Amino acid sequence: MSSRSGGVKAALIVAVGTICGYFAVNELAAIRGVSVFDPTQLFVLGDLTIDSRIPYLPWTVMIYKWYGTYFLLPVLFYPKTVAGVRELFGLYTGMISLAFICYALFLLFPVEMTLRVDVIPEGSSPFFHEMNRVIHSIDRPFNTWPSMHVALPGLATMVMGGWLKGRFGKALIYGCWIAMSISTLTTKQHFLWDVLTGGLLAGIYWRCLLRKSLSEVEGKPDRVITG
């Protein structure tokens, strides 16, 4: 088996496994129906919350759907060396770890998403609104914070940022992650609190755990691999 095909299989296993875990926890949270606090009250501007000021933009569901690509993109960008393979699988291990941290917080401190929109905004496409409606019908309005949609791709982005050499490539992948994070707000899938804590979780895990372990891998003897 080539390292690339092994990476693709690992990516698919991690993607399917973490998504299945998400929906299992999501169902449990919905059955309990408990919401421990209201994140909208953490960020207030004037007489309105910032979350309520963020517009519902149905078309941004197309950006929201980039989520799945963050499991496969690392297979394209990892260094084609023995150390690179170790780093790739270290990333996937980290994504699994982040997912379980999110599951625990979903269950211990559940919050219900209360901002979903049923009315199509004026001038918006019914097609994109229907795509959002389908997502909302599958994804119960729980499992809000920290946003897995931000945390897991965020960790992948930080690792890939270390692999890429050019400034343009780094700016592009970080820009795409930021755009997708914003789309979780404009599709009304997440609160601002969820996005901030998802990004913070990814940053802490990267800085305190994963970056150190990847540095140790890079310090070991290495060789180029094919396939």
N, C-alpha and C positions, 0 to 999 in steps of 0.2 A: 504494500500500500504506500502511495506517495504521501509526502508530508502535506501537500495541498488537499488531496482527497480526504486525508485524515482530519485536517482542519475543518473542511466543509462538514464532515459528519459530526465533529464535536460542536460546531456552531449550531447545526440543526438540533442536536440533542439538548443543548443548553437552551435554545430558543423555545422549543416545544415544552421542555420540562418546566422552565420558569413561567411560561404562559399558563400551562395547566395548573401549576401551583397557585398562580394569581387568581384564576377563576374559582378554584376550590375555596380559597380564603375569602374571596369576594362573596361567594354564596353563603358562607358561614356568617360573615358580617351582616349580610342582608337579612338572614334569618333572625339574628339577634336584634337587629333594628335599633341599635344603640348609637348615639352620637355624643361624645363627651365634651366637645366645645365647638364654638363657631369661629373658624379661622378668618372669616371676613372682618371680624371686629378687631383683628390685630393690625390692620392697615386701613386707616380712615383718613380721607382727604376732604376737609370741609365737612359738609353734612352727609357725605356719601362714602361708602367703602370703596377702596381702589378696585376690588374685584367687580363691584357693580358698575364701575366706570369703564371697565374693559369691554369693548364691543364683541358681540357674537358675530364671527365671520365664517360662515359655513364653508367657503372655498378652502380655508386653511386645513380642512380635514385631509387634503392631499399631502400637506407637509407632515401632519400628525402621523400619517401612515408610513413615514420613513422609518419608524421604530425598528421594524424587522431587519432592515438593511444593516443595522449596527452589529448584528451578530455575524454577518458574513463579510463585511468590509475588512475586518482585521486579517482575514485569510488572504486578501489581496495585498495588504501593505506590510505584513510582518517580514523581518529580515530573513532571507533564505539561507539561514545557518542553523546549526544545532541549537545555539543559544536562542535564536529567533523562535524556533519551535517551542522551546521551554517557555519563553515569554508569552507566546500565543496561548498556550494552555494555562499559564499562570493568570492571564487575563480572564479566560473563561471560568476558571476557579473563582476569581474575584467577583465576576458577575453573578455566579451562583450564591456566593456568600452575601452579596448585597441584596439579592432577592429574598433570602431568608431573614435578613435584618428587616426588610420592608414588611414581610409577612407578619413578623412578630409585632411590629408597631401598628399594622392594620388591625390586629386582633386586640392588642392591649389598649390602644387609644383610637378607637374607630371614630370616623367623622363622615357625616353624610354630605354629599354634594347637593346643594340646594339651588344652584344657578342655571340648571339646564333649561334650554329655550325650546318651546314647542311651536312658536310662531316664526314663519319665514321672514327675515328682515326685508324691507323694501329694496328692490333692485337686486336681490340675491337669487341665485339659481336654485330651483326646487330640487335639482339633482343632487347638489352638494348637501343641502339640508336633509335630504332623505338618507344620504350616506351617514351623516351625523346621527340621525334618528335610529338607524340600524345599529350603530355602535352603542348608543345609549340603551337600546333594548337588550343587548347582549351583556353589556358591562353594567352591573348594578351600581347605583350611586354611592358606593363605599370604596374602600381601598384608596383613599385620597392621598394621605401623606405618610412618608415622603413619596413623591412621585417616582415609581419605577420607570416611567416613560422618560424621566430626566436622569435618574441615577445610573441605570445600566448603560445607556448610550454615552453618558458623561464619562464614565470610567473608561469605556472603549475609546472615546475621543482623546482623553488624556494619555492613554498608552500609545495610540496611533500618532499623536503629536510628537512623542519621543522618537518614533520610527522615521517620520518624515523629516527631510533635511531642509527643503525650501520653505521660505516664509509664506509663499502663496498657498502651498498645500496645507500648512498648519492653519492659516487664516480661514481657508475654505472649510476644513472639517469642523473647526470651532464655530464658524458662522452657521453652518448647517445644524449643529447641535443647538445653538442658541435659538435659531428659527424654529426648530421642532419643539423646543421647550416653550416658546411663546405660543405655539399653536395649541398646546394643552390648555392655555388660558382662553384663547379665542374660539375654541370648540366647546368651551364650558365643560371640559373633562376634569379640570383641576382648579384649585384655588392658588393664589399667589404664594401662600404659605407652603403648599405642596411642592411647587417648583423650586423655591428657595431651599427647602430642606432636602429635596432630592439632589440638587447640585452640591449642597454642603456635604451630604453623606458621601457622594462620589469623590469630592475633593479630599475629605478626611481619610477615606479608605486608601486613595491613591498616595497621598503624602505620607501617611503613617505606616502603611502596611505594604502595599503592592510595589511602590517605587523602590523600597529598600530591597525587597526580594528579587526584583528584576535587576537591580544593580549588582547583586551577588552573582546572578546568572551571567551577566556580561563580563564579570571578572574572571570567569573560568576559561580554560582552553576551548577554542572554538574551531569549527571548520564549515566550509560551504557545503550545502546539500543540493541535490537535484531532484526535480519532480515536484 
